[in-house]
Amino acid sequence: MRADPGALRMLCRPSKRVRLDEGATHLGGASHASTRLSREQRSMMTPATHMLDRLGIEYWVKVHAGPVYTAEQAAAQRHVMLSQVTKAMIVTSAGGLSLCVLIPGDRRLSLARLADSLGEHGFRLARRKEVERMTGYEVGAITPLGLQEKGLRILLDRGVLEQEWVTISAGTPEAGILLRSADLARAVNATVGTFAEP
């Protein structure tokens, strides 16, 4: 299911802590810690949401009807366009460099562009066990928030910034986070470049 940009703007209109359409809950912004949260809202709190709170970044959490592991599933469950879903791809190089590359959900990672941009070769997608060891998250539910503390450099494809609002995993297959793309780039201290292709 695709949401038109107008509908997304309606969903994302900043306001005080309110219950939003499609089951999204606005938790970010002005100290929601002082507000009494429901059990469902407390269950949505993850290390990713705590990081956004520390940074003072406004965000919304969307609880999924079922586990989400693909960009297509995320778009359908979060009621956004596929281009607004931000995929977190973990890659490694022959030289031992490990990175998290953030790309739009409707594009593919280009290992050739990545190699050209960084001057490093032999990049490949990390294997499932490597991803889980490096990030602490299962494949399909990786949040980029906090990965810098785990030693991963974050690269952001400039296509992500073409959308004002994007969605990322909350670090669990059960929920996603909606936030401004510029805030995402700032939160993860991303290096911006062209790393994806149609």
VOKE-641391 format. One record per atom (N, C-alpha, C, CB): y, x, z; residue in three letters. Coordinates in steps of 0.001 Angstrom, whole numbers, padded with zeros to 6 digits, always signed. Glycine has a CB too. Layout:
<atoms>
YXZALA/...
</atoms>
This chain:
<atoms>
-001176+000846+000000MET/+000000+000000+000000MET/+001233+000887+000000MET/+000001-000961+001216MET/+002194+000580-000845ARG/+003418+001370-000916ARG/+004587+000556-000400ARG/+003685+001844-002355ARG/+005446+001212+000340ALA/+006663+000556+000810ALA/+007805+001017-000066ALA/+006945+000868+002315ALA/+008700+000093-000413ASP/+009841+000535-001200ASP/+010835+001216-000267ASP/+010504-000658-001956ASP/+011685+002115-000826PRO/+012612+002870+000020PRO/+013508+001977+000867PRO/+013466+003765-000834PRO/+013911+000824+000332GLY/+014752-000098+001096GLY/+014046-000583+002341GLY/+015159-001286+000238GLY/+012770-000888+002209ALA/+012003-001352+003369ALA/+011888-000245+004398ALA/+010602-001832+002944ALA/+011725+000997+003934LEU/+011623+002110+004874LEU/+012936+002298+005618LEU/+011235+003404+004143LEU/+014056+002167+004906ARG/+015344+002303+005583ARG/+015485+001249+006680ARG/+016502+002181+004571ARG/+015018+000040+006399MET/+015070-001011+007414MET/+014217-000606+008615MET/+014586-002369+006832MET/+013034-000075+008353LEU/+012126+000322+009421LEU/+012727+001439+010260LEU/+010784+000762+008843LEU/+013474+002328+009607CYS/+013947+003535+010275CYS/+015361+003438+010821CYS/+013872+004673+009338CYS/+015979+002273+010725ARG/+017348+002165+011201ARG/+017414+002572+012671ARG/+017885+000729+011005ARG/+018231+003580+013008PRO/+018295+004012+014397PRO/+018730+002870+015312PRO/+019251+005192+014538PRO/+018098+002779+016441SER/+018441+001761+017432SER/+017895+002229+018769SER/+017868+000349+017041SER/+018210+001510+019815LYS/+017619+001859+021102LYS/+016147+001538+021030LYS/+018305+001101+022282LYS/+015413+002058+021961ARG/+013956+001930+022013ARG/+013520+000502+021742ARG/+013426+002388+023369ARG/+012976+000240+020587VAL/+012562-001113+020221VAL/+011199-001071+019573VAL/+013583-001770+019280VAL/+010548-002197+019607ARG/+009286-002352+018882ARG/+009663-002658+017443ARG/+008366-003493+019508ARG/+009126-001896+016500LEU/+009488-002056+015095LEU/+008406-002789+014324LEU/+009751-000704+014459LEU/+008759-003194+013112ASP/+007787-003836+012231ASP/+006595-002926+012015ASP/+008428-004205+010885ASP/+005487-003495+011654GLU/+004272-002775+011285GLU/+003717-001938+012431GLU/+004542-001888+010096GLU/+004064-002266+013665GLY/+003453-001586+014800GLY/+004023-000221+015125GLY/+002023-001444+014557GLY/+005141+000168+014519ALA/+005747+001456+014858ALA/+006575+001287+016122ALA/+006626+001995+013686ALA/+006563+002266+016975THR/+007333+002218+018209THR/+008307+003381+018229THR/+006408+002254+019449THR/+009585+003064+018452HIS/+010612+004097+018529HIS/+010536+004715+019915HIS/+012043+003518+018238HIS/+010164+005986+019970LEU/+010056+006668+021259LEU/+011049+007802+021401LEU/+008662+007198+021447LEU/+011537+008337+020286GLY/+012370+009527+020371GLY/+013809+009215+020682GLY/+012296+010292+019102GLY/+014574+010274+020834GLY/+015984+010105+021075GLY/+016304+010181+022555GLY/+016454+008797+020505GLY/+017207+009328+022994ALA/+017718+009433+024356ALA/+016649+009140+025393ALA/+018882+008494+024546ALA/+016224+010160+026063SER/+015318+010164+027209SER/+014546+008882+027465SER/+016077+010481+028401SER/+013445+008736+026737HIS/+012622+007555+026975HIS/+011774+007719+028226HIS/+011730+007278+025773HIS/+011812+008893+028837ALA/+011015+009118+030042ALA/+011447+008177+031163ALA/+011136+010579+030500ALA/+012716+007765+031144SER/+013207+006890+032201SER/+012853+005429+031943SER/+014708+007039+032341SER/+012304+005131+030781THR/+011951+003760+030436THR/+010490+003511+030770THR/+012224+003478+028945THR/+010194+002347+031272ARG/+008811+002000+031575ARG/+008081+001791+030250ARG/+008725+000717+032483ARG/+007058+002590+029989LEU/+006307+002510+028739LEU/+005015+001742+028955LEU/+006010+003915+028189LEU/+004604+001027+027927SER/+003334+000310+027996SER/+002185+001315+027931SER/+003220-000736+026847SER/+000991+000868+028261ARG/-000188+001734+028175ARG/-000370+002232+026744ARG/-001458+000983+028650ARG/-000164+001345+025746GLU/-000307+001750+024345GLU/+000707+002833+024000GLU/-000133+000538+023406GLU/+001947+002674+024453GLN/+002965+003675+024168GLN/+002628+005010+024831GLN/+004334+003185+024638GLN/+002170+004970+026076ARG/+001788+006219+026750ARG/+000648+006901+026017ARG/+001386+005948+028206ARG/-000275+006114+025443SER/-001411+006706+024734SER/-000970+007413+023459SER/-002442+005634+024401SER/+000234+007099+022959MET/+000749+007732+021749MET/+001412+009070+022039MET/+001736+006812+021062MET/+001641+009400+023289MET/+002299+010643+023639MET/+001331+011803+023415MET/+002797+010609+025106MET/+001735+012739+022601THR/+000907+013897+022264THR/+001758+015155+022437THR/+000340+013790+020797THR/+001157+016348+022349PRO/+001988+017558+022385PRO/+003097+017527+021323PRO/+001113+018798+022183PRO/+002824+016907+020173ALA/+003835+016818+019111ALA/+005021+015964+019551ALA/+003217+016236+017829ALA/+004754+014818+020171THR/+005862+013966+020612THR/+006628+014623+021759THR/+005340+012583+021046THR/+005920+015328+022623HIS/+006603+016033+023715HIS/+007538+017109+023159HIS/+005572+016668+024681HIS/+007105+017789+022096MET/+007952+018815+021480MET/+009210+018179+020897MET/+007176+019577+020381MET/+009054+017051+020204LEU/+010217+016367+019634LEU/+011169+015911+020734LEU/+009774+015162+018785LEU/+010621+015457+021839ASP/+011463+015061+022973ASP/+012267+016252+023489ASP/+010600+014470+024108ASP/+011610+017393+023650ARG/+012304+018592+024146ARG/+013441+018993+023213ARG/+011316+019762+024300ARG/+013225+018799+021900LEU/+014235+019175+020909LEU/+015296+018097+020715LEU/+013571+019472+019583LEU/+015100+016927+021324GLY/+016066+015834+021173GLY/+016049+015199+019801GLY/+017441+016329+021462GLY/+014903+015229+019135ILE/+014781+014683+017778ILE/+014293+013241+017840ILE/+013815+015542+016922ILE/+014962+012382+017096GLU/+014593+010970+017035GLU/+013366+010803+016145GLU/+015772+010111+016509GLU/+012427+009984+016602TYR/+011201+009765+015835TYR/+010599+008423+016201TYR/+010183+010898+016084TYR/+009655+007996+015382TRP/+008882+006789+015629TRP/+007406+007150+015572TRP/+009229+005670+014599TRP/+006602+006468+016354VAL/+005153+006661+016331VAL/+004509+005405+015773VAL/+004599+006987+017753VAL/+003569+005586+014860LYS/+002817+004471+014284LYS/+001355+004634+014654LYS/+002995+004402+012735LYS/+000827+003694+015420VAL/-000591+003711+015772VAL/-001367+003113+014606VAL/-000867+002922+017103VAL/-002415+003802+014181HIS/-003219+003341+013046HIS/-004221+002275+013474HIS/-003954+004520+012399HIS/-004581+001427+012528ALA/-005619+000414+012776ALA/-006991+001072+012869ALA/-005617-000660+011660ALA/-007139+002219+012232GLY/-008381+002992+012259GLY/-008048+004450+012023GLY/-009397+002476+011197GLY/-009000+005369+012220PRO/-008726+006798+012034PRO/-008236+007112+010619PRO/-009982+007612+012336PRO/-007285+008021+010521VAL/-006687+008434+009250VAL/-006948+009919+009043VAL/-005156+008130+009220VAL/-007488+010271+007853TYR/-007781+011674+007544TYR/-007225+012129+006198TYR/-009267+011894+007564TYR/-006681+011218+005386THR/-006148+011602+004078THR/-004711+011110+003944THR/-007028+011031+002932THR/-003982+011711+003007ALA/-002602+011288+002760ALA/-002558+009838+002291ALA/-001935+012202+001718ALA/-003525+009448+001480GLU/-003563+008069+000980GLU/-003778+007079+002124GLU/-004676+007909-000072GLU/-004689+007416+003025GLN/-004917+006555+004189GLN/-003665+006491+005063GLN/-006119+007065+005014GLN/-003003+007635+005237ALA/-001789+007677+006058ALA/-000701+006795+005460ALA/-001281+009122+006197ALA/-000503+006873+004146ALA/+000519+006050+003493ALA/+000233+004568+003698ALA/+000592+006371+001991ALA/-001032+004189+003544ALA/-001400+002779+003700ALA/-001223+002316+005145ALA/-002848+002555+003252ALA/-001685+003108+006102GLN/-001621+002717+007514GLN/-000189+002736+008063GLN/-002499+003642+008347GLN/+000628+003650+007542ARG/+001997+003793+008061ARG/+003010+003016+007231ARG/+002392+005261+008101ARG/+002544+002384+006144HIS/+003388+001543+005292HIS/+004567+002322+004709HIS/+003902+000346+006085HIS/+004251+003488+004131VAL/+005250+004321+003465VAL/+004705+004724+002099VAL/+005604+005583+004325VAL/+005575+005317+001285MET/+005143+005826-000011MET/+004363+007123+000195MET/+006360+006055-000953MET/+003439+007406-000714LEU/+002631+008623-000624LEU/+003518+009866-000592LEU/+001649+008703-001804LEU/+004631+009834-001319SER/+005544+010983-001348SER/+006217+011232+000004SER/+006609+010771-002415SER/+006167+010253+000909GLN/+006769+010422+002232GLN/+005783+010966+003264GLN/+007327+009101+002714GLN/+004517+011010+002901VAL/+003509+011606+003778VAL/+003578+013120+003592VAL/+002061+011052+003464VAL/+003661+013854+004679THR/+003696+015316+004604THR/+002339+015861+005026THR/+004832+015904+005500THR/+001686+016546+004084LYS/+000376+017148+004354LYS/+000571+018541+004943LYS/-000486+017216+003058LYS/-000236+018875+005932ALA/-000226+020209+006541ALA/-001476+020941+006066ALA/-000173+020131+008121ALA/-001290+021929+005195MET/-002395+022685+004610MET/-002451+024067+005259MET/-002236+022804+003062MET/-003611+024434+005767ILE/-003786+025748+006393ILE/-004430+026680+005374ILE/-004657+025651+007697ILE/-003777+027811+005131VAL/-004277+028779+004155VAL/-004354+030163+004794VAL/-003371+028811+002895VAL/-005225+030987+004229THR/-005337+032380+004665THR/-005337+033269+003428THR/-006631+032610+005525THR/-004937+034514+003618SER/-004932+035461+002504SER/-005999+036520+002730SER/-003541+036119+002340SER/-006292+037256+001666ALA/-007264+038343+001763ALA/-006795+039392+002768ALA/-007491+038989+000384ALA/-005465+039499+002930GLY/-004903+040468+003866GLY/-004848+039978+005304GLY/-003535+040843+003428GLY/-005362+038777+005561GLY/-005422+038262+006924GLY/-004237+037420+007358GLY/-005557+039380+007849GLY/-003344+037088+006421LEU/-002194+036246+006741LEU/-002633+034788+006818LEU/-001071+036423+005688LEU/-002245+034087+007871SER/-002563+032661+008021SER/-001269+031870+008080SER/-003424+032402+009297SER/-001216+030779+007329LEU/-000005+029972+007203LEU/-000326+028495+007261LEU/+000720+030295+005907LEU/+000687+027698+007613CYS/+000630+026246+007446CYS/+001672+025908+006389CYS/+000896+025468+008816CYS/+001234+025292+005305VAL/+002141+024925+004222VAL/+002268+023406+004206VAL/+001633+025465+002841VAL/+003498+022917+004303LEU/+003765+021483+004308LEU/+004189+021045+002917LEU/+004851+021123+005349LEU/+003470+020062+002369ILE/+003755+019580+001018ILE/+003750+018051+001005ILE/+002719+020138+000004ILE/+004433+017450+000022PRO/+004406+015988-000087PRO/+002997+015485-000395PRO/+005383+015514-001175PRO/+002696+014289+000085GLY/+001369+013709-000084GLY/+000964+013445-001512GLY/+001291+012459+000660GLY/+001937+013353-002423ASP/+001611+013071-003822ASP/+001558+014341-004670ASP/+002627+012107-004408ASP/+001570+015510-004027ARG/+001509+016781-004766ARG/+000354+017632-004258ARG/+002840+017557-004635ARG/+000037+018678-005053ARG/-001054+019594-004694ARG/-000476+020959-004359ARG/-002093+019710-005847ARG/-001118+021630-003437LEU/-000712+022987-003093LEU/-001033+023909-004260LEU/-001414+023472-001794LEU/-000085+024768-004622SER/-000301+025769-005663SER/-000449+027135-005001SER/+000873+025771-006698SER/-001678+027636-004968LEU/-001917+028950-004369LEU/-001230+030049-005174LEU/-003424+029230-004274LEU/-001088+029836-006489ALA/-000406+030819-007334ALA/+001075+030896-006969ALA/-000573+030461-008829ALA/+001725+029754-006795ARG/+003139+029752-006399ARG/+003317+030362-005015ARG/+003705+028321-006420ARG/+002386+030069-004148LEU/+002426+030625-002799LEU/+002347+032149-002856LEU/+001275+030056-001941LEU/+001402+032655-003643ALA/+001233+034107-003781ALA/+002482+034750-004375ALA/+000011+034426-004657ALA/+003041+034116-005420ASP/+004250+034656-006047ASP/+005424+034684-005067ASP/+004621+033828-007283ASP/+005561+033629-004286SER/+006684+033533-003342SER/+006599+034581-002241SER/+006729+032145-002720SER/+005385+034855-001787LEU/+005216+035749-000639LEU/+004850+037175-001015LEU/+004169+035205+000265LEU/+004498+037384-002287GLY/+004088+038720-002703GLY/+002767+039147-002086GLY/+005153+039714-002345GLY/+001965+038181-001720GLU/+000653+038422-001107GLU/-000369+037687-001961GLU/+000604+037938+000409GLU/-001559+038241-002092HIS/-002546+037607-002973HIS/-003840+037300-002233HIS/-002837+038503-004174HIS/-004722+036607-002923GLY/-006008+036254-002345GLY/-005934+035086-001383GLY/-006582+037432-001645GLY/-004979+034155-001609PHE/-004886+032979-000745PHE/-006008+032002-001040PHE/-003534+032290-000917PHE/-006480+031340+000010ARG/-007467+030265-000118ARG/-007221+029273+001005ARG/-008938+030817-000073ARG/-007702+028050+000799LEU/-007636+027064+001874LEU/-008575+027495+002990LEU/-008003+025639+001358LEU/-008125+027359+004210ALA/-008976+027711+005351ALA/-010139+026731+005445ALA/-008160+027715+006674ALA/-011270+027226+005898ARG/-012449+026374+006083ARG/-012272+025506+007323ARG/-013736+027230+006200ARG/-013037+024428+007390ARG/-012916+023458+008481ARG/-012927+024129+009862ARG/-014049+022439+008396ARG/-013912+024990+010112LYS/-014008+025636+011428LYS/-012824+026562+011678LYS/-015319+026425+011543LYS/-012341+027225+010621GLU/-011166+028090+010763GLU/-009938+027257+011136GLU/-010905+028877+009453GLU/-009788+026119+010459VAL/-008650+025238+010734VAL/-008669+024795+012189VAL/-008668+024009+009800VAL/-009824+024341+012643GLU/-009926+023851+014015GLU/-009679+024967+015027GLU/-011297+023226+014251GLU/-010160+026175+014725ARG/-009943+027313+015627ARG/-008467+027723+015655ARG/-010814+028510+015197ARG/-007828+027756+014479MET/-006438+028211+014399MET/-005435+027197+014934MET/-006097+028538+012977MET/-005716+025904+014718THR/-004730+024876+015058THR/-005066+024070+016310THR/-004579+023943+013910THR/-006359+023948+016606GLY/-006766+023066+017690GLY/-006886+021620+017258GLY/-005798+023169+018821GLY/-006689+021354+015954TYR/-006762+019997+015416TYR/-007876+019899+014391TYR/-005421+019584+014787TYR/-008376+018676+014208GLU/-009388+018483+013179GLU/-008716+018330+011822GLU/-010266+017253+013494GLU/-009434+018701+010768VAL/-008914+018599+009407VAL/-008543+017146+009141VAL/-009955+019114+008360VAL/-007359+016940+008578GLY/-006877+015600+008294GLY/-005993+015037+009388GLY/-008029+014690+008073GLY/-005923+015720+010528ALA/-005090+015242+011641ALA/-004243+016377+012213ALA/-005970+014628+012751ALA/-003865+017320+011357ILE/-003089+018485+011797ILE/-001614+018116+011861ILE/-003308+019696+010843ILE/-000998+018337+012997THR/+000453+018216+013082THR/+001040+019621+012995THR/+000897+017490+014407THR/+002126+019798+012246PRO/+002731+021132+012180PRO/+003510+021488+013440PRO/+003647+021223+010981PRO/+003815+020490+014256LEU/+004621+020724+015455LEU/+003840+021548+016472LEU/+005064+019389+016079LEU/+004392+022691+016829GLY/+003756+023559+017814GLY/+002856+024629+017228GLY/+002971+022739+018747GLY/+002655+024626+015914LEU/+001763+025633+015322LEU/+002358+027036+015366LEU/+001445+025264+013883LEU/+003689+027136+015439GLN/+004306+028466+015547GLN/+003832+029169+016809GLN/+005846+028357+015546GLN/+003668+028400+017897GLU/+003204+028996+019152GLU/+001765+029473+019048GLU/+003333+027997+020291GLU/+001051+028993+018033LYS/-000336+029416+017822LYS/-000414+030541+016793LYS/-001197+028227+017367LYS/+000742+031091+016434GLY/+000779+032241+015538GLY/+000806+031920+014060GLY/-000373+033087+015804GLY/+001028+030655+013710LEU/+001073+030283+012295LEU/+002519+030168+011823LEU/+000324+028955+012057LEU/+002818+030820+010721ARG/+004124+030674+010088ARG/+004104+029368+009302ARG/+004461+031903+009157ARG/+005217+028638+009287ILE/+005289+027347+008609ILE/+006145+027475+007358ILE/+005860+026259+009550ILE/+005567+027076+006225LEU/+006293+027004+004961LEU/+006441+025534+004591LEU/+005557+027805+003828LEU/+007586+025172+004035LEU/+007869+023783+003677LEU/+008232+023709+002208LEU/+009008+023202+004550LEU/+007453+022947+001446ASP/+007794+022748+000038ASP/+009079+021926-000041ASP/+006627+022041-000733ASP/+009987+022345-000919ARG/+011285+021669-000998ARG/+011151+020202-001386ARG/+012181+022378-001995ARG/+010001+019805-001957GLY/+009768+018397-002282GLY/+009771+017509-001053GLY/+008457+018243-003008GLY/+009387+018055+000096VAL/+009413+017275+001344VAL/+010847+016856+001657VAL/+008816+018097+002529VAL/+011808+017738+001376LEU/+013209+017464+001691LEU/+013851+016489+000714LEU/+013993+018751+001703LEU/+013136+016132-000366GLU/+013655+015130-001302GLU/+013649+013738-000674GLU/+012828+015126-002598GLU/+012849+013554+000357GLN/+012787+012275+001076GLN/+013609+012403+002355GLN/+011301+011871+001401GLN/+014430+011408+002647GLU/+015191+011458+003900GLU/+014262+011329+005100GLU/+016255+010344+003933GLU/+013280+010433+004984TRP/+012325+010173+006061TRP/+010935+010543+005607TRP/+012369+008700+006500TRP/+010188+011229+006461VAL/+008807+011605+006148VAL/+007925+011283+007345VAL/+008703+013117+005777VAL/+006632+011340+007116THR/+005689+011083+008190THR/+004682+012221+008264THR/+004974+009733+007983THR/+004319+012576+009479ILE/+003342+013632+009737ILE/+002305+013098+010717ILE/+004031+014922+010297ILE/+001221+013814+010868SER/+000237+013436+011876SER/+000814+013687+013268SER/-001090+014222+011679SER/+000420+012845+014201ALA/+000810+013050+015600ALA/-000131+014036+016284ALA/+000819+011710+016361ALA/-001097+014577+015524GLY/-002082+015495+016095GLY/-003366+014790+016467GLY/-001514+016184+017309GLY/-003483+013551+016031THR/-004670+012733+016262THR/-004863+011829+015051THR/-004541+011895+017580THR/-006103+011506+014680PRO/-006307+010582+013558PRO/-005832+009169+013864PRO/-007770+010548+013179PRO/-005479+008921+015119GLU/-005124+007571+015557GLU/-003653+007225+015398GLU/-005505+007399+016978GLU/-002785+008209+015091ALA/-001349+007909+015035ALA/-000600+008896+014159ALA/-000752+007913+016434ALA/+000535+008433+013631GLY/+001424+009269+012838GLY/+002831+009225+013411GLY/+001428+008820+011369GLY/+003652+010172+012991ILE/+005042+010266+013442ILE/+005946+010148+012227ILE/+005306+011605+014210ILE/+007002+009364+012348LEU/+008012+009208+011309LEU/+009292+009864+011806LEU/+008246+007698+010953LEU/+009879+010764+010999LEU/+011103+011451+011391LEU/+011853+011888+010152LEU/+010797+012660+012296LEU/+013081+012316+010324ARG/+013866+012804+009186ARG/+013289+014142+008722ARG/+015380+012952+009566ARG/+013279+014336+007404SER/+012718+015581+006862SER/+013511+016798+007333SER/+012697+015534+005326SER/+014824+016663+007444ALA/+015640+017791+007912ALA/+015297+018145+009355ALA/+017142+017461+007792ALA/+014998+017126+010166ASP/+014603+017381+011551ASP/+013243+018067+011615ASP/+014568+016072+012347ASP/+012335+017672+010719LEU/+011026+018329+010664LEU/+011195+019807+010346LEU/+010118+017654+009612LEU/+011998+020114+009319ALA/+012214+021512+008928ALA/+012775+022323+010090ALA/+013166+021594+007722ALA/+013706+021728+010819ARG/+014312+022415+011968ARG/+013307+022583+013103ARG/+015540+021640+012470ARG/+012531+021546+013366ALA/+011589+021580+014490ALA/+010531+022657+014328ALA/+010917+020235+014647ALA/+010103+022899+013083VAL/+009039+023883+012857VAL/+009577+025230+012376VAL/+008044+023345+011844VAL/+010926+025350+012295ASN/+011551+026591+011837ASN/+010949+027030+010504ASN/+011385+027705+012894ASN/+010922+026092+009563ALA/+010220+026304+008295ALA/+010980+027201+007331ALA/+009955+024985+007634ALA/+010210+027961+006559THR/+010728+028679+005405THR/+010556+027745+004217THR/+009990+030067+005181THR/+011653+027417+003532VAL/+011613+026449+002436VAL/+011448+027169+001109VAL/+012889+025583+002421VAL/+010591+026626+000250GLY/+010363+027187-001077GLY/+009622+026187-001939GLY/+009578+028505-000990GLY/+009160+026649-003092THR/+008386+025790-003991THR/+006937+026239-003925THR/+008932+025847-005465THR/+006113+025441-003291PHE/+004716+025796-003057PHE/+003742+024751-003585PHE/+004482+026001-001586PHE/+004266+023661-004154ALA/+003409+022564-004615ALA/+003639+022303-006088ALA/+003669+021283-003802ALA/+002712+021560-006677GLU/+002822+021138-008070GLU/+002362+019689-008160GLU/+001977+022061-009018GLU/+002787+018987-009229PRO/+002399+017567-009366PRO/+000898+017385-009447PRO/+003042+016960-010600PRO/
</atoms>
